[in-house]
Amino acid sequence: MLPVRVPLAVQKPEIPGIEVSMIAYLLLLLAVLSRFLPLAGGSFHIGWMNFTAVGGVLLYFGARRSWREMLAPLAVLVATDYCLTTFVYHYSFSWQAYVPTWLWYVAAMALGQILLKARTSFTRVASGALLGPTSFFAVSNFAVWMGGGMYPHTLGGLWACYVAAIPFYRNDLLSTALVCAAAFGLPVLVRRFSAPPAVAVVAGK
């Protein structure tokens, strides 16, 4: 009887914790830099508004890091809001106006923790990429309508506020989907194509 080599199922190795941590914080840096994308070249590109890595990165951070680490992205993004408002847009900074946005930062990380921490699948990532931008669209524009004077405080004014924000919502959806696809999908592809198949030797004729 001759030995026969039979492939064994290979358990995909997990990404080491230090590597995941480095990826999470590098993505956080990308999120901050992407906030300045509409200002590239010294001019304001309104068409790129909300095309940032923030939503996708917050989902990834929540899914891959612990609750106690979530203060870091919150603090970094709050500081970014302050710098953009004060030094780039040259507006006076009112922290009360940013409370809904800051609460959403926390909620987006919580969504990543709840939806993607224990199990990551295409359906779960796609759901997060849809729920994140949609919740920000709903919350932020309601806050604009409720707290500002740009739109009348009527149902027609609320409708007009949401309609005007649709291009920004589209950009947020697209950018969040791209970041989530790269952050969650690329490591899976790397593990799948880099792991050599294991074989076992069994007796056969």
C-alpha positions as CSV (number, residue, x, y, z in Angstrom):
1,M,0.0,0.0,0.0
2,L,1.3,3.4,-1.0
3,P,0.9,6.6,1.1
4,V,-1.5,9.1,-0.3
5,R,-1.3,12.8,0.4
6,V,-4.7,14.2,1.3
7,P,-5.3,18.0,1.8
8,L,-6.4,19.0,5.3
9,A,-8.8,21.9,6.1
10,V,-6.6,24.8,7.1
11,Q,-7.6,27.1,9.9
12,K,-7.0,30.6,8.8
13,P,-4.6,32.3,11.3
14,E,-5.9,35.4,13.0
15,I,-4.2,38.7,12.4
16,P,-1.9,39.4,15.5
17,G,-3.4,41.9,17.9
18,I,-0.5,44.3,17.5
19,E,-1.0,44.3,13.7
20,V,-4.8,45.0,14.1
21,S,-4.0,47.8,16.5
22,M,-1.6,49.4,14.0
23,I,-4.1,49.1,11.2
24,A,-6.8,50.7,13.3
25,Y,-4.7,53.7,14.2
26,L,-3.3,54.1,10.7
27,L,-6.9,54.1,9.4
28,L,-7.7,56.8,12.1
29,L,-5.0,58.9,10.6
30,L,-6.5,58.4,7.1
31,A,-9.9,59.4,8.5
32,V,-8.4,62.7,9.7
33,L,-6.6,63.4,6.5
34,S,-9.7,62.7,4.4
35,R,-11.5,65.5,6.3
36,F,-9.3,67.9,4.4
37,L,-9.9,66.3,1.0
38,P,-12.4,69.0,-0.1
39,L,-9.7,71.6,0.6
40,A,-7.0,70.0,-1.6
41,G,-5.2,72.4,-3.9
42,G,-6.2,75.4,-1.8
43,S,-9.8,75.5,-3.0
44,F,-13.1,74.3,-1.6
45,H,-14.5,71.4,-3.6
46,I,-18.1,71.1,-2.6
47,G,-18.6,68.0,-4.6
48,W,-16.3,66.1,-2.3
49,M,-18.1,67.0,0.9
50,N,-18.6,64.0,3.2
51,F,-16.5,61.8,1.0
52,T,-14.3,60.9,4.0
53,A,-13.0,57.7,5.7
54,V,-14.6,58.6,9.0
55,G,-17.6,56.4,8.9
56,G,-15.8,53.3,7.7
57,V,-12.9,53.8,10.1
58,L,-15.2,54.2,13.1
59,L,-16.9,51.0,12.2
60,Y,-13.6,49.2,11.9
61,F,-12.3,50.7,15.1
62,G,-15.3,49.6,17.0
63,A,-15.1,46.1,15.6
64,R,-11.4,45.5,16.2
65,R,-10.5,47.5,19.3
66,S,-11.8,47.5,22.8
67,W,-14.3,49.8,24.4
68,R,-11.6,51.6,26.5
69,E,-9.7,52.5,23.3
70,M,-12.6,54.3,21.7
71,L,-11.8,57.5,23.6
72,A,-8.8,58.0,21.2
73,P,-10.7,58.3,17.9
74,L,-13.3,60.4,19.6
75,A,-10.7,62.9,21.0
76,V,-8.9,63.0,17.6
77,L,-12.1,63.7,15.6
78,V,-13.3,66.3,18.1
79,A,-10.0,68.1,17.8
80,T,-10.3,67.9,14.0
81,D,-13.7,69.4,14.2
82,Y,-12.4,72.3,16.2
83,C,-9.4,72.9,13.9
84,L,-11.5,72.8,10.7
85,T,-14.1,75.1,12.2
86,T,-11.8,77.7,13.7
87,F,-8.7,77.7,11.5
88,V,-10.0,76.5,8.1
89,Y,-13.6,77.7,7.8
90,H,-12.9,80.7,10.2
91,Y,-16.2,80.3,12.1
92,S,-16.6,80.7,15.8
93,F,-16.6,77.3,17.5
94,S,-19.8,76.4,19.4
95,W,-19.5,73.0,21.0
96,Q,-23.2,72.7,21.5
97,A,-23.7,72.5,17.7
98,Y,-21.3,69.5,17.5
99,V,-22.9,67.4,20.2
100,P,-25.0,65.3,17.8
101,T,-22.0,64.7,15.6
102,W,-19.8,63.7,18.6
103,L,-22.6,61.4,19.9
104,W,-22.7,59.8,16.4
105,Y,-19.0,59.1,16.5
106,V,-19.5,57.0,19.6
107,A,-22.6,55.4,18.1
108,A,-20.7,54.4,15.0
109,M,-18.0,52.7,17.0
110,A,-20.7,51.0,19.1
111,L,-22.3,49.8,15.9
112,G,-19.0,48.2,14.8
113,Q,-18.6,46.6,18.2
114,I,-22.1,45.1,18.3
115,L,-22.4,44.2,14.6
116,L,-18.9,43.1,13.7
117,K,-16.9,42.3,16.8
118,A,-17.9,38.6,17.2
119,R,-18.5,37.8,13.6
120,T,-17.5,39.5,10.4
121,S,-19.4,38.6,7.2
122,F,-20.3,40.3,3.9
123,T,-23.8,40.8,5.1
124,R,-22.8,42.3,8.4
125,V,-20.2,44.6,6.8
126,A,-22.7,45.8,4.2
127,S,-25.3,46.4,6.9
128,G,-22.8,48.5,8.8
129,A,-21.8,50.4,5.7
130,L,-25.4,51.3,5.1
131,L,-26.5,51.9,8.7
132,G,-23.6,54.2,9.5
133,P,-24.0,56.9,6.8
134,T,-27.8,56.6,7.0
135,S,-27.9,57.3,10.7
136,F,-25.6,60.2,10.3
137,F,-27.7,61.6,7.5
138,A,-30.8,61.3,9.7
139,V,-29.3,62.7,12.9
140,S,-27.1,65.5,11.5
141,N,-29.7,67.0,9.2
142,F,-32.4,66.9,11.8
143,A,-30.1,68.8,14.1
144,V,-29.4,71.3,11.4
145,W,-33.1,71.8,10.8
146,M,-33.9,71.9,14.5
147,G,-31.1,74.2,15.7
148,G,-30.3,76.4,12.8
149,G,-32.1,79.2,10.9
150,M,-31.4,78.0,7.4
151,Y,-34.7,76.1,7.0
152,P,-38.1,77.0,8.4
153,H,-39.3,74.8,11.3
154,T,-42.0,73.1,9.3
155,L,-42.3,69.7,7.7
156,G,-41.6,71.4,4.4
157,G,-38.4,72.9,5.8
158,L,-37.4,69.5,7.3
159,W,-38.0,67.9,3.9
160,A,-36.0,70.6,2.1
161,C,-33.1,70.1,4.6
162,Y,-32.9,66.3,3.8
163,V,-33.2,66.8,0.1
164,A,-30.4,69.3,0.0
165,A,-28.2,66.8,1.9
166,I,-28.7,63.9,-0.5
167,P,-25.4,64.5,-2.4
168,F,-23.5,64.5,0.8
169,Y,-25.3,61.3,1.9
170,R,-24.3,59.7,-1.4
171,N,-20.7,60.6,-0.9
172,D,-20.8,59.3,2.7
173,L,-22.3,56.0,1.5
174,L,-19.8,55.5,-1.2
175,S,-16.7,56.4,0.9
176,T,-17.9,54.2,3.8
177,A,-18.5,51.3,1.6
178,L,-15.0,51.6,0.0
179,V,-13.3,51.9,3.4
180,C,-15.2,48.9,4.8
181,A,-14.5,46.8,1.8
182,A,-10.7,47.5,2.1
183,A,-10.5,47.3,5.9
184,F,-12.5,44.2,6.3
185,G,-12.0,42.5,3.0
186,L,-8.3,42.8,2.2
187,P,-7.1,41.0,5.3
188,V,-9.4,38.1,4.4
189,L,-8.0,37.9,0.9
190,V,-4.4,38.1,2.2
191,R,-4.9,35.2,4.6
192,R,-6.7,33.2,2.0
193,F,-4.0,33.5,-0.7
194,S,-1.0,33.4,1.6
195,A,-1.8,30.3,3.7
196,P,-0.2,27.2,2.2
197,P,-2.5,24.1,2.0
198,A,-1.8,21.5,4.7
199,V,-1.5,17.9,3.7
200,A,-1.7,14.6,5.6
201,V,-0.3,11.2,4.7
202,V,-2.7,8.3,4.9
203,A,-2.5,4.7,3.7
204,G,-3.9,3.8,0.4
205,K,-3.6,1.2,-2.4
